[in-house]
Amino acid sequence: MTQEQNQLKSKKILVTGGAGFIGSHIVDRLSPENKVIVLDNMFTGSLTNLEKSKDRITFINGDIRDKKLVNDIVAEVEYIFHLAAHVGNIRSLKDPHFDMEVNIGGILNLLEACRNSNIKRLVYSSSGAIFGEARYLPIDEDHPLNPESPYAVSKLAAEKYCFAFHKVYNLPTATVRYFNAYGPRQDTSEYANAVSIFLSRTREGKPLTIFSDGEQTRDFIFIDDIVNANILAATHPAAAGEVFNISTGVVHSINQLVKIIGEITGREIPFSHAAPRAGEVRHSRANIEKASKLLGYSPETDLRQGLLKTWQEINK
Ligand SMILES: NC(=O)c1ccc[n+]([C@@H]2O[C@H](COP(=O)([O-])OP(=O)(O)OC[C@H]3O[C@@H](n4cnc5c(N)ncnc54)[C@H](O)[C@@H]3O)[C@@H](O)[C@H]2O)c1
């Protein structure tokens, strides 16, 4: 890890969606030693996410769908972390056309811009959602791809564009697919995932709603491990043209998640059940062997530690 991290020193780096949850943590890790540009249209992002790095970066309030802007910025950088997206199943069900414009139009703009540039690596943030309902567990990179929501379709299409541009133009793309990300700064709106909604409602002393019976399982990955995976994917020679499942390989049910939240917060957690939500799979667990063998990726934070860090951070 250290050797690879050292390679991202004094580099010119673009983080699209850098004012969002995951993007801002990547920016914080890279901004002390690199020249970082953030491109974000503040659709869900926020400048408070960039509080730590704001004096060290160039922030551009702009849209990934703006071809000329994307061309101009890409010409200035060597590495790209692409996180700008219309995020989540629920949003995409409400507006699948817009989802396609941002998630597919956005990557195409970047890839086309990269063809005329000197990009050393474009790391694309994809999602475990592209697999759909698991045929077997844990899910490796050879698992069938059956996205079950417009969001998952657009994330998969963008992966395939990265692959195609690597094949045809030898562009050094790499895709990292996260399963269920969590950590400080995560959205807590109705579009958010269980961890951030549960922690924020617990903080406010409000009861939780568990969709379905709570026995559905998820592979939760803490933000610091996602940042590590991105840096490995950007710097490791073996990552070019590849896709990697990135998570922990360990699962918890939603009922177990609620129990651990009760333990780390020391609070009573009242909850009720509601009907399952459309577009959500029953079980999910990543096989991370490929990332571990090729990149030396290894998750460092387990769910209990990650929840505790997140709880402490949101209570500061
Ligand atoms: N959070 C997860 O569990 C998870 C899991 C798998 C993959 N991902 C992927 O990781 C990336 C980051 O997700 P996140 O959880 O940080 O979400 P987020 O909503 O916090 O971040 C997305 C960022 O993109 C920006 N953005 C949206 N549309 C844009 C546009 N047209 N032009 C420029 N910027 C735009 C938003 O303002 C926001 O800052 C996304 O690509 C998402 O698909 C997230």
The ligand as an SDF file (V2000), in Angstrom:
LIG
                    3D

 44 48  0  0  0  0  0  0  0  0999 V2000
  -22.5790    4.9860   -1.5520 N   0  0  0  0  0  0  0  0  0  0  0  0
  -22.5610    3.7270   -1.9700 C   0  0  0  0  0  0  0  0  0  0  0  0
  -22.9560    2.7820   -1.2470 O   0  0  0  0  0  0  0  0  0  0  0  0
  -22.0390    3.3900   -3.3370 C   0  0  0  0  0  0  0  0  0  0  0  0
  -21.9340    2.0440   -3.6720 C   0  0  0  0  0  0  0  0  0  0  0  0
  -21.4630    1.7160   -4.9400 C   0  0  0  0  0  0  0  0  0  0  0  0
  -21.0810    2.6990   -5.8340 C   0  0  0  0  0  0  0  0  0  0  0  0
  -21.2150    4.0020   -5.4870 N   0  0  0  0  0  0  0  0  0  0  0  0
  -20.8000    5.0060   -6.4780 C   0  0  0  0  0  0  0  0  0  0  0  0
  -19.8490    5.8620   -5.8800 O   0  0  0  0  0  0  0  0  0  0  0  0
  -19.9670    7.1860   -6.4290 C   0  0  0  0  0  0  0  0  0  0  0  0
  -20.1110    8.1970   -5.3050 C   0  0  0  0  0  0  0  0  0  0  0  0
  -21.2920    7.9040   -4.5680 O   0  0  0  0  0  0  0  0  0  0  0  0
  -21.6220    8.6350   -3.1880 P   0  0  0  0  0  0  0  0  0  0  0  0
  -22.2390    7.6270   -2.3100 O   0  0  0  0  0  0  0  0  0  0  0  0
  -20.4290    9.4070   -2.7290 O   0  0  0  0  0  0  0  0  0  0  0  0
  -22.7990    9.6120   -3.6580 O   0  0  0  0  0  0  0  0  0  0  0  0
  -22.9400   11.2010   -3.5390 P   0  0  0  0  0  0  0  0  0  0  0  0
  -24.3050   11.5080   -4.0430 O   0  0  0  0  0  0  0  0  0  0  0  0
  -22.5650   11.6550   -2.1780 O   0  0  0  0  0  0  0  0  0  0  0  0
  -21.8400   11.7220   -4.5660 O   0  0  0  0  0  0  0  0  0  0  0  0
  -22.0920   11.9390   -5.9380 C   0  0  0  0  0  0  0  0  0  0  0  0
  -21.5480   13.2970   -6.2840 C   0  0  0  0  0  0  0  0  0  0  0  0
  -21.7150   13.5040   -7.6830 O   0  0  0  0  0  0  0  0  0  0  0  0
  -22.1830   14.8300   -7.8630 C   0  0  0  0  0  0  0  0  0  0  0  0
  -22.9020   14.8950   -9.1310 N   0  0  0  0  0  0  0  0  0  0  0  0
  -24.1380   14.3700   -9.4160 C   0  0  0  0  0  0  0  0  0  0  0  0
  -24.4840   14.6410  -10.6720 N   0  0  0  0  0  0  0  0  0  0  0  0
  -23.4550   15.3580  -11.2090 C   0  0  0  0  0  0  0  0  0  0  0  0
  -23.2250   15.9390  -12.4810 C   0  0  0  0  0  0  0  0  0  0  0  0
  -24.1480   15.8460  -13.4580 N   0  0  0  0  0  0  0  0  0  0  0  0
  -22.0660   16.6090  -12.6890 N   0  0  0  0  0  0  0  0  0  0  0  0
  -21.1510   16.7270  -11.6970 C   0  0  0  0  0  0  0  0  0  0  0  0
  -21.3170   16.2040  -10.4770 N   0  0  0  0  0  0  0  0  0  0  0  0
  -22.4590   15.5170  -10.2320 C   0  0  0  0  0  0  0  0  0  0  0  0
  -23.0780   15.1050   -6.6750 C   0  0  0  0  0  0  0  0  0  0  0  0
  -23.3060   16.4700   -6.4560 O   0  0  0  0  0  0  0  0  0  0  0  0
  -22.2840   14.4320   -5.5700 C   0  0  0  0  0  0  0  0  0  0  0  0
  -21.3590   15.3160   -4.9850 O   0  0  0  0  0  0  0  0  0  0  0  0
  -21.1580    7.1370   -7.3870 C   0  0  0  0  0  0  0  0  0  0  0  0
  -20.6730    6.9670   -8.7010 O   0  0  0  0  0  0  0  0  0  0  0  0
  -21.9360    5.9030   -6.9450 C   0  0  0  0  0  0  0  0  0  0  0  0
  -22.6490    5.3340   -8.0140 O   0  0  0  0  0  0  0  0  0  0  0  0
  -21.6770    4.3720   -4.2530 C   0  0  0  0  0  0  0  0  0  0  0  0
  1  2  1  0
  2  3  2  0
  2  4  1  0
  4  5  1  0
  4 44  2  0
  5  6  2  0
  6  7  1  0
  7  8  2  0
  8  9  1  0
  8 44  1  0
  9 10  1  0
  9 42  1  0
 10 11  1  0
 11 12  1  0
 11 40  1  0
 12 13  1  0
 13 14  1  0
 14 15  2  0
 14 16  1  0
 14 17  1  0
 17 18  1  0
 18 19  2  0
 18 20  1  0
 18 21  1  0
 21 22  1  0
 22 23  1  0
 23 24  1  0
 23 38  1  0
 24 25  1  0
 25 26  1  0
 25 36  1  0
 26 27  1  0
 26 35  1  0
 27 28  2  0
 28 29  1  0
 29 30  1  0
 29 35  2  0
 30 31  1  0
 30 32  2  0
 32 33  1  0
 33 34  2  0
 34 35  1  0
 36 37  1  0
 36 38  1  0
 38 39  1  0
 40 41  1  0
 40 42  1  0
 42 43  1  0
M  CHG  2   8   1  16  -1
M  END
$$$$
